[in-house]
């Protein structure tokens, strides 16, 4: 008997511990050992194998039956289990139908004792061994005589079992998440269609490449001297983007092909990729791709693990504050009560303990108030469906719909907080996007294994913890032998006494509040679990105690134990981190500690330019002796600071004229062998001509970011718009700050963004329904904002502000402030004047005679309106498009648009259209709804009329009504389903749109918006959006929602939207969302806001109040100023008015009134002065200290000079109704052209107002 015939030796079928049938062709104790193993089989195990004396005992358990085969150990496991599968299938086919039946077994004889049958219904006494024993023999002989077939079958079954297991796991996971099986089927069909599309596009791409005699490797990363073909790389990107696929990344070597040649002939390239769409990534969120090494082939095998093994032990879940708790109004009471019970808090330690107790109170409260949101959504959705089918009372349906909307919003807030997305806010149903980012962010930051210095890989929690602790202790432990004095003794003190006095003064409440609100509201919290948003939202409750504790720290200089505890998180620095040096440690500090550090940073920021030199680089001559000196300097620095220099991470760059021999000598001296890479610090290396290829990395970064986010998870329009503006447009700015990008690069970057905006579907590019030039136009003119500026644009926006005029050329420099040419329009002719100073007389005023003689009236008037410095200070350059003279991207954009319109000969839209567009973009509707409305207004919807124009449809007749062509107005107003919804919504809107539609122009929507009240504007846009949604449902063969259902949906959505926007002045991105509460002794919450007084109020005792105002008439270029000074009893100290012959703006008049009024007040009183004005812009000029570059900078400087000294002077903003007297004085000075001063109460025409305000 050959080896094959000895492979299977003994087999049986058993039930429990009773053998039912068996067969063996050999003698031995196999049956005895098998029965012993049978009794020791572990529970809940379907397959088991035991080894004994060169044999394997293989068990298969199914439905309580045990199938065994004893085999030679050399056979392995595959063949025995194929045999067992055959036996099991045969057995179940024969007896499966009667296994669970009661009564007599079909194989039992009539003479069998019923009592004996009860002992075991499937014993050998049933003659099962006589019936099925021969079948065991037949199966055994077949497997022995057909080894090749059985081997192939075993491999196929192994693959099928693995796939089946994976699919079952996936289905179970989906069911755990609450998804339905039909959704899984839909996802599978989508995957199939996308695979077909990718195959089709990939085949087209491959043909194109082979026609050019190129290999597919040109599509991927190269690690060789020869660079890839960028056009073909772009073709590959287009295929991937159209198919909506994403790179899954990899672990291992960064290439999959290595030709293993030497030096310049070596080519290493990543030929293979693992790509998947968003649906697959959601199903297999822990999947990993590995590049394996092969000792024989020049290609690396690719391994995809669908589920990664996690050998780490589970830790207790970190307790943290959830922002969706804020949806319950009672949370403010819980926070206030918990904070009040903690008592007085004197220092940061008390604050820390109070926060700990608060979290202990919030956790049980949240468990009572909030249940599992996902489960609640499914329950509510099911309940809503039942109510709609049963035609229940509409009020109950409305209540459940509102509950559903609230739960959906909470779910979105949960995943927003975990995604750490700062540029996109909640409220636009981007839950899937937030969830996707949170899952992939967690996967990216998850550490599953690490390699130590010996090359050993560790993957257990205990080993990883030990490695990290040891590594960072060694890294951050100070070397006691280091002497810093050798370096610090060479540093001269830079902090002056004045700086030190400013740094050491008491930290004010305003500084602490500013520090808090500079903290990102949803940044990862520290160990206490409270993010910045908690403090910002509840600042009214926490303010007094936190301010007191922070001031106590700065006073005592003692940091209590526990306050500065941090949670250290390791963030990967590379794509495939393997060692601890590949991670960057990030400390997650408590917000209270961040407030302290922010206060220190804000104190240091104004003087950093004086402390740290801006020149942090140097160029040295190419000589070896210079290299020796440099090496000695670096060595000394390292020995004194402990910051060691790693030559392997250093790079060196030489000028083109440096001799090669000297270069090699310097490299040897410094032990640096690396030259600069293609990019450094994100910039292309400025070597040679800056061609298109130099900016290849910029295009790759933009494309990877687009593919990483995944357009399918973002809300239509709104999310994409924010991503483009907040992220994509910002990415090239860093490079554009130094280099002028080639036009081809700009066009390709624009193409990437353009394709992302319109998207792709089933592997095909979607139709671009509007030109990109229209999209990037200003919003007020019907488009979007875009940025384009450069050096030439900068030159067109600068202006000289005149001080003494000695630095400004009269005819060549831009110095006349106006919207068009800032150079003189007048012809120079034979004028011998060269400098602007030639137009200023000895008194420091304009020389009217010279100006009138040499300039045209329009130039002369503009020049005389320029306010000159009374001190004849130096001239300076400023940015003219900005009111404060500061350069900003926004102002540069508006200048670029204005210049482009002048060059194109186009004009802006009328004021009416601008107002309507402004109403659209400022409407309180979701961004995606406003974008839909914009598409409707600009005729960019996918109507049949537009499709026919692009030859995508044969007929443009509406498929719903069949009456007329389907254009925008018909689809949204005339079609029957649209008219019915408008009629149903008539009770909720004051304006009836159907009666105001008189033509087919889609811009009629703008007219409706302009005629509507703000609350009706939201409803108008929501109805339009719902009508289009219903139209799409009908067109795509889905049942249309009923009119009442749509009405309830719109009303519920608008109501929930109003609740979400309950704080319109708040900015959640910056965290400025403060709950206004007052804590009483009973710990109750009172929401109140004191109304601002509308009458003038007296100053505090022991102080004076100076009210100033300016009056300006633009048509004449003339103005007036007024000022009145009163004491704490309301008595007038003086009143004054003045006339100004030449002025340029109302702000200039306000500043003149403040200057002249303050100068008079300083002569009439020594008490503190409060200056009140109704001009908010002027108050901002002084508070922000940002007016140093404005055209009125000299006026601001003159006012600042009056504030020098120990006098207590402050600026306040007041209402116009509180500033009536100075307003009347300013108008009198302008209209009557008088300048007059009245001491005491001698100004008769304001006496009535004085008496009324004094009696208030």
Secondary structure as UniProt FT lines:
FT   HELIX           4..6
FT   STRAND          8..15
FT   TURN            16..17
FT   STRAND          18..24
FT   HELIX           30..39
FT   TURN            43..44
FT   STRAND          47..52
FT   TURN            53..54
FT   STRAND          55..62
FT   TURN            63..64
FT   STRAND          65..72
FT   HELIX           73..75
FT   HELIX           78..99
FT   TURN            106..107
FT   TURN            110..111
FT   HELIX           114..119
FT   TURN            121..122
FT   HELIX           124..126
FT   HELIX           128..145
FT   HELIX           147..176
FT   TURN            177..178
FT   HELIX           181..211
FT   TURN            212..213
FT   HELIX           216..219
FT   HELIX           230..242
FT   TURN            243..244
FT   STRAND          246..247
FT   STRAND          251..252
FT   STRAND          257..258
FT   HELIX           263..265
FT   STRAND          268..269
FT   STRAND          275..276
FT   HELIX           278..283
FT   TURN            284..286
FT   STRAND          288..291
FT   STRAND          302..305
FT   HELIX           323..327
FT   HELIX           330..341
FT   HELIX           348..369
FT   HELIX           373..389
FT   TURN            390..391
FT   HELIX           394..419
FT   HELIX           431..445
FT   STRAND          450..451
FT   TURN            453..454
FT   STRAND          457..458
FT   HELIX           461..476
FT   TURN            480..481
FT   HELIX           485..488
FT   TURN            489..490
FT   HELIX           497..504
FT   HELIX           509..517
FT   TURN            521..522
FT   TURN            527..528
FT   HELIX           532..537
FT   HELIX           539..556
FT   TURN            561..564
FT   STRAND          566..572
FT   TURN            575..576
FT   HELIX           580..582
FT   STRAND          583..589
FT   HELIX           591..605
FT   TURN            606..607
FT   HELIX           608..611
FT   HELIX           624..641
FT   HELIX           647..649
FT   TURN            656..657
FT   HELIX           660..670
FT   STRAND          679..680
FT   TURN            681..682
FT   STRAND          683..684
FT   HELIX           692..695
FT   HELIX           696..709
FT   HELIX           711..713
FT   TURN            716..717
FT   HELIX           718..723
FT   HELIX           724..728
FT   HELIX           729..731
FT   HELIX           733..736
FT   TURN            737..738
FT   HELIX           743..758
FT   STRAND          760..761
FT   TURN            762..763
FT   STRAND          764..765
FT   HELIX           772..775
FT   HELIX           779..781
FT   HELIX           791..797
FT   STRAND          798..801
FT   TURN            810..812
FT   TURN            829..830
FT   HELIX           836..839
FT   TURN            842..843
FT   HELIX           848..854
FT   HELIX           857..864
FT   TURN            870..871
FT   STRAND          876..879
FT   TURN            880..881
FT   TURN            883..884
FT   HELIX           889..904
FT   HELIX           911..922
FT   HELIX           927..937
FT   TURN            938..939
FT   HELIX           944..949
FT   TURN            950..951
FT   TURN            959..961
FT   HELIX           968..969
FT   HELIX           970..974
FT   HELIX           976..984
FT   HELIX           986..988
FT   HELIX           993..996
FT   TURN            1002..1003
FT   HELIX           1004..1011
FT   HELIX           1014..1035
FT   TURN            1036..1037
FT   HELIX           1043..1060
FT   TURN            1064..1065
FT   TURN            1068..1071
FT   STRAND          1078..1079
FT   TURN            1081..1082
FT   STRAND          1085..1086
FT   TURN            1101..1102
FT   STRAND          1103..1113
FT   TURN            1114..1117
FT   STRAND          1118..1126
FT   TURN            1128..1129
FT   STRAND          1132..1140
FT   HELIX           1146..1164
FT   STRAND          1168..1173
FT   HELIX           1176..1184
FT   HELIX           1187..1189
FT   TURN            1191..1192
FT   HELIX           1193..1203
FT   STRAND          1209..1213
FT   HELIX           1216..1218
FT   HELIX           1220..1232
FT   STRAND          1236..1239
FT   TURN            1240..1241
FT   HELIX           1244..1246
FT   HELIX           1247..1254
//
